[in-house]
Amino acid sequence: MNDLERDLREALNQDARRVPTPNSAPDGLRRSVRRRQAVFGGLVGLSALAIAAGIVVGATTLLPARSGRPAGEGAMTTGTLNGITITYPTAWHLIDPDEAGLNGPGPSTLPRIVLALAPQPQGDAFGCPGMAGGEQPTFLMTVQEEPLAHSGTGSAWPARLEPLNIGAAESGCYPDWEFQRAGWTIADRTFEARIGFAPDAGDDDRDGVFGAFASMTFAASPDGISSATLATGTAGGQEWSLIATRESDGLGLTLQGESSGAGVGSFEPSPQQLQVSSHAFGEGPNRELVLFGAAPPEVVRIEAVEASTADGSFVSADVLDVPNEIDPDLNAFALVVPSGETFDIRGFDASGNVVISGSGGGGPEGAAEPTPFPGAALEDGRHFGYVRAVDMEAGTIEFDLAYFLSGEEANQAYQEAGGTGPVPNDHFVVNDNPMLRTLTLALDVRLRLLDWNHCCDAFFDGDLALFAEAIWERADVTDGDLIYRGQSQWWITVEKGVVTEIEEQYSP
């Protein structure tokens, strides 16, 4: 992997996705179109450009799907990938994203690319045609499957393509290309398509792509509903979405914001109290907290009351239905509340009786040691990865889990990534999932940093505030002759759901 590809993948890993906004959301929650940080796979150019330009969707001309129109002139063929059947010219190429390595290794979790269509077969510069030698493609089309837009029906199929302004005029990968997108829900599945046209794309190319897009038909997933977007909203000026996922041990919930989020799982099937987690968004006076968690099926409404408020002011929301295919025994909830307050949380049945309760919220100042919640974002043990942010006020870090490989395992991963021969320095890092985990720090968390003046096995106990500054600046911060590196690699130790130690990994 060269520097350009690495930079593009880093941009890809920060991609912000859009899906249709549900038609309804719980009372007390403010709604907006969600942007989800997610895996868009390996079609780097389309997604990397989109995040770089902020994804501004045009509000003018809408392009109809033109259902039933032939996909182009000449010989045609029909193929099926991942439950999507599409008709297209035989000269074009229907590309399996998994075989092409667009989704990376690991389990097939959503979101993921499920179909790609191009005039040339997948090659080394598939994700960046502007850098390709020889004949360049005139278009690229991808379809990505998202978690089901469960709360409300979302946009229907046939979908309408909208202009997508991503500032491609200055792009090295897609110079002066034009882009369009569409999102829709059908057969209990939610999709987003993106189409890009090169400047020399002719009418035949455009008509053929529009026809192929309109020809698509969809089958339900053979695995049923595996994940669903239950609700969207804003907190602290940031958009968030609550996603339910079917895990091997039951329901998993992810609260995903534009650049951070939190996850929790392993819920008890018949809880004796509400299972609550939280995540803060925004800064200063705009900072707000989202309380979220699981509730038994008899609960229909959730109410959060400030524990210190005499007048009994509260925030309330209806419980969010979790599809039975994900978990038949639990539903979910999400509430936006002020940050820094502690809340008593109550669950009401249809008769208005309190049948379950819990607590959540609070702030780090003067707080007791955090209480571990079931199914912490990472299991107890030692984990390798990257610290992307440190929130001193909330007492949390944003952690990007990766895998530190050595020996034959490192050589194999290195060669699969395009390297030749033995891996340099006998180690290789795999980081194909951009998910950020919000992890709570123990009050006495130990920060072990390398003493780069006595490299490379001497450590010193660092200051968390200087560490946070280095991570924020993504640069070195010095304290005398001690160096805090903002772009290093880290091992974290998780005990009872909280981070008790952060240790720097030497990398030549």
Secondary structure, 3 states (H helix, E strand, C coil): CCHHHHHHHHHHHCCEEECCCCCCCCCCCCCCCCEEECCCCCCHHHHHHHHHHCCEECCCCCECCCCCCCCCCCCEEEEEECCEEEEEECCCEEECCCCCCCCCCCCCCCCEEEEEEECCCCCCCCCCHHHCCCCCCCEEEEEEEECEECCCCCCCCCCCEEEEECCHHHCCCCCCCEEEEEEEEECCEEEEEEEEECCCCCHHHHHHHHHHHHHCEECCCCCCCCEEEEEEEEECCEEEEEEEEEECCEEEEEEEECCCEEEEECCCCCCCCCEEEEEEECCHHHCEEEEEEEECCCCCEEEEEECCCCCCCEEEEECECCCCCCCCCCEEEEEEEECCCEEEEEEECCCCCEEEEEEEECCCCCCCCCCCCCCCCCCCEEEEEEEEEEECCCCEEEEEECEEEEHHHHHHHHHHCCCCCCCHHHEEEECCCCCEEEEEEEEEEEEEEECHHHCCCCEEECCHHHHHHHHHHCCCEEECCEEECCCCEEEEEEECCEEEEEEEECCC
